[in-house]
Amino acid sequence: MTGLALFAAVFLACVVEAVEALTIILAAGTGRDWRSALKGMAVALAVLVLIVAALGPAVAALPLTALRLVVGGLLLVFGIGWLRKAVLRASGNKALHDEDAAYAEELAAARSAAGGRSPSPATGTRSPSPSRASCSKGSKSSSSPSPSAATSTTSRSRPSAPQRP
């Protein structure tokens, strides 16, 4: 592998991780408050710098063949687990992810940890919006569908296999 190809691969992998980290920071900032999200980001960056400075040179001392074997084995184990879950979900034997429900649960948990409010730049504080509050975990409002209705809706949205005569 050439140096340029290696650089491009590592750079793109780092960009993916940076986008994921940014997404987490944005979610924490909008769901809870910006001060704690930015403080957490600063602490995480400082810890990362310290780890890289302390352990970076030690990576050169590791035997490359053993490192490749360990990393490849871990990728294989996790990959087989993810494949198993994907096959179970595609076959209908495992429930599909409901990302909206998961987001609502996490947002409700973040807002309750912040005292039920998230800061707004204009007013200082605001209450959670009614549409998000009605989706919180344990809500018994008539507007939120029951778990069985959500399951049937999800299963109907998947394309069915063509039937043979």
ZILIN-V707563 format. One record per residue. SS is DSSP state (H for helix, E for strand, - for the rest). OMEGA is omega in whole degrees, -180 to 180 (999 if undefined). NEAR is the number of other C-alpha atoms within 10 Angstrom. Layout:
BEGIN
SS;OMEGA;NEAR, SS;OMEGA;NEAR
END
This chain:
BEGIN
-;-180;5, -;-180;6, H;-180;8, H;179;9, H;178;10, H;178;11, H;-179;11, H;-180;11, H;-180;12, H;180;11, H;-180;12, H;177;12, H;178;11, H;178;12, H;178;12, H;180;11, H;179;12, H;178;12, H;178;11, H;179;12, H;178;13, H;178;13, H;179;12, H;180;14, H;178;18, H;179;16, H;179;18, H;-180;22, H;-179;18, H;-178;17, H;-177;23, -;172;24, -;-174;20, H;-176;19, H;-179;12, H;179;13, H;180;18, H;177;15, H;177;11, H;178;14, H;-179;16, H;179;12, H;180;11, H;177;12, H;179;12, H;178;11, H;179;12, H;179;12, H;179;12, H;180;12, H;-180;11, H;180;12, H;-177;11, H;-173;10, H;-179;10, H;179;12, H;-179;10, H;179;10, H;179;11, -;-179;9, -;-179;8, -;175;10, -;-173;9, H;-179;10, H;179;8, H;179;10, H;178;12, H;180;11, H;-180;11, H;-180;11, H;178;10, H;178;11, H;178;12, H;178;12, H;179;12, H;-179;12, H;180;10, H;180;11, H;178;12, H;177;12, H;179;11, H;177;12, H;179;11, H;179;12, H;180;16, H;179;14, H;178;12, H;178;14, H;-179;14, H;-180;13, H;179;10, -;-180;12, -;177;10, -;-177;12, -;176;14, -;177;16, -;171;11, -;-174;11, H;179;9, H;179;10, H;179;14, H;178;14, H;-179;15, H;178;18, H;-180;18, H;179;17, H;178;23, H;179;22, H;179;17, H;-179;21, H;178;21, H;176;15, H;179;11, -;179;14, -;177;11, -;-179;17, E;170;19, E;-176;22, -;175;18, -;-179;13, -;-174;9, -;-171;7, -;-178;7, -;176;9, -;175;13, E;178;13, E;177;13, -;-178;17, -;-178;9, H;-178;8, H;178;10, H;-179;13, H;180;17, -;180;18, -;-175;22, -;-177;20, -;178;15, -;180;8, -;-179;11, -;-178;12, -;-178;11, -;-178;8, -;-180;10, -;-178;13, -;176;13, -;180;12, H;180;9, H;178;9, H;179;11, H;179;14, H;-178;15, H;177;11, H;-179;12, H;-178;14, H;178;14, H;-177;10, H;178;8, -;178;11, -;180;7, -;180;8, -;179;6, -;-180;6, -;179;5, -;180;4, -;999;3
END
